[in-house]
Amino acid sequence: MSELDSAHATLGLAAYTLPADFDSLAAADQLLILSNLDRIAYRLPPISGLSPALDNAAQVAVQGRPDPGRTCRPG
Protein backbone atom coordinates (compact mmCIF):
# COMPACT_ATOMS: atom_id res chain seq x y z
CA MET A 1 0.00 0.00 0.00
CA SER A 2 2.91 2.37 0.47
CA GLU A 3 3.20 2.84 -3.30
CA LEU A 4 -0.48 3.75 -3.56
CA ASP A 5 -0.23 6.08 -0.58
CA SER A 6 2.80 7.75 -2.19
CA ALA A 7 0.85 8.23 -5.40
CA HIS A 8 -2.03 9.68 -3.39
CA ALA A 9 0.35 12.09 -1.65
CA THR A 10 1.71 13.22 -5.02
CA LEU A 11 -1.86 14.17 -5.94
CA GLY A 12 -2.34 16.01 -2.67
CA LEU A 13 -4.63 13.33 -1.26
CA ALA A 14 -4.51 11.66 2.15
CA ALA A 15 -3.33 8.09 2.60
CA TYR A 16 -5.91 5.36 2.11
CA THR A 17 -7.87 4.28 5.18
CA LEU A 18 -8.56 0.61 4.59
CA PRO A 19 -10.69 -1.88 6.51
CA ALA A 20 -8.75 -4.19 8.83
CA ASP A 21 -9.54 -7.25 6.69
CA PHE A 22 -8.52 -5.62 3.39
CA ASP A 23 -5.65 -8.05 2.71
CA SER A 24 -7.94 -11.06 3.09
CA LEU A 25 -10.62 -9.76 0.70
CA ALA A 26 -11.05 -10.95 -2.87
CA ALA A 27 -9.31 -8.85 -5.51
CA ALA A 28 -12.65 -7.59 -6.87
CA ASP A 29 -13.65 -6.36 -3.40
CA GLN A 30 -10.27 -4.69 -2.89
CA LEU A 31 -10.60 -2.92 -6.23
CA LEU A 32 -14.10 -1.73 -5.35
CA ILE A 33 -12.86 -0.34 -2.02
CA LEU A 34 -9.91 1.48 -3.61
CA SER A 35 -12.10 2.80 -6.43
CA ASN A 36 -14.69 4.09 -4.00
CA LEU A 37 -12.06 5.76 -1.82
CA ASP A 38 -10.75 7.54 -4.91
CA ARG A 39 -14.27 8.47 -6.01
CA ILE A 40 -15.00 9.92 -2.56
CA ALA A 41 -11.67 11.82 -2.59
CA TYR A 42 -12.80 13.48 -5.83
CA ARG A 43 -16.30 14.14 -4.46
CA LEU A 44 -17.97 11.52 -6.66
CA PRO A 45 -20.59 9.13 -5.31
CA PRO A 46 -19.29 5.68 -4.38
CA ILE A 47 -20.33 2.63 -6.37
CA SER A 48 -22.97 0.81 -4.34
CA GLY A 49 -21.48 -2.64 -4.78
CA LEU A 50 -20.54 -5.49 -7.03
CA SER A 51 -23.21 -7.18 -9.09
CA PRO A 52 -22.71 -10.89 -9.75
CA ALA A 53 -25.76 -10.82 -12.06
CA LEU A 54 -24.18 -8.10 -14.22
CA ASP A 55 -20.82 -9.88 -14.15
CA ASN A 56 -22.52 -13.04 -15.40
CA ALA A 57 -24.44 -11.18 -18.11
CA ALA A 58 -21.23 -9.56 -19.33
CA GLN A 59 -19.44 -12.90 -19.39
CA VAL A 60 -22.25 -14.52 -21.38
CA ALA A 61 -22.28 -11.60 -23.82
CA VAL A 62 -18.59 -11.85 -24.65
CA GLN A 63 -18.33 -15.61 -24.95
CA GLY A 64 -18.01 -16.65 -28.54
CA ARG A 65 -17.69 -13.09 -29.81
CA PRO A 66 -14.42 -11.89 -31.27
CA ASP A 67 -12.51 -9.03 -29.75
CA PRO A 68 -13.87 -5.87 -31.45
CA GLY A 69 -10.34 -4.54 -31.69
CA ARG A 70 -9.46 -7.42 -33.95
CA THR A 71 -12.52 -7.24 -36.19
CA CYS A 72 -13.05 -3.49 -36.51
CA ARG A 73 -11.04 -1.75 -39.15
CA PRO A 74 -10.27 1.95 -39.01
CA GLY A 75 -12.19 4.15 -41.39
Secondary structure, 3 states (H helix, E strand, C coil): CHHHHHHHHHCCCCCCCCCCCHHHCCHHHHHHHHHHHHHHHCCCCCCCCCCHHHHHHHHHHHCCCCCHHHHCCCC
